[in-house]
């Protein structure tokens, strides 16, 4: 009996794999169109993007001068799109 079940499952495996791939790919595609997950960057990356030093970014954040910045678990993160818009509108020195 065990050999029969194993044979059946082995024969069914390619079909199940294909069904799962199709199901997950459609779910992931739907999530990408329904949701926007903003990209966050750290202080080093924000420094490269803006031209400000990391210390300047920390100081400006503490004064509320940078939009899209937030502290998460003690780390300062920036919303990339918001930071780019800020730089493009003259926020950069």
N, C-alpha and C positions, 0 to 999 in steps of 0.2 A: 504494500500500500504506500509506504514512504517513497519508494522509487517512482511510483506513478505520479504522486503529488510533485515531486522534484522535477520530473520530466515535463509535467504540465506547466509549472511555474517557469521553467527554463524556456519553454516554447513561447510563453506569454510575455516574457521580459522585454523583447524589442518593442512590442506594441505598447506596453505600459510606459516605457521610457519615452516614446514618441508622444503619447497622450500627455504625460507630465510636462514635457518640454513645451508643447503647444499651450497648455493651461497656464504655466508660469510666465511664458513670454507675453501672453495677452494680458495677464494681470500686471506685469511690470510696465508694459506699454501704456496701459490705462492709468497707472499711478503717475507716470511721467507727464501725461497730458492733464491730469486732474490736479496735481499738486506741484507747488513750487518750493523746493528746498534751497533756500539761499546758501551760497557758499560762504563759509567763514574762514578767515585767515588770521594768523597770529601776528604778533607785534613785529617780528623780523620781516615777514612778508609785507606787512603794511608799511614798514619803513622803506622797503625797496620800491613799493608802488608810489608812495607819496614824496620820497626824498627827505622826509624828516627823520631825525635820529630816533631810536627807540625811547630814549629818555624824554625827548620832546613830545612824543606820542603819549607817553604816560602822563606827563604834565598837562597836556591839552585835554586828555580824557578826564583828569581829575577836576578840570575847570569847566567841563561840559562843552568843549569847543569842537569835538569831533562827532558827527552823526554816525549812527550805526555801530557804535562801540559798546561792548558790554563785557563785564567780568563774569567768567564761569569757572567756578572752582579755583579762584585765585589767579586765573589766567585771563588776560585781556584779548578779546577776539573782536574782529571787525567783519561786518557784512561787506563783501567785496563790491557788489554793485553800488551800494550806498557810498562807500569810500571812493570809488571811481567817479561817481557823479559829483561828489564834494570836491575832488581834485580838479575835475574838468570845469567846475564853476568858480574856480579861483581860490579854493581852500589851501592850495599848495603854496609854499613860500617861493 
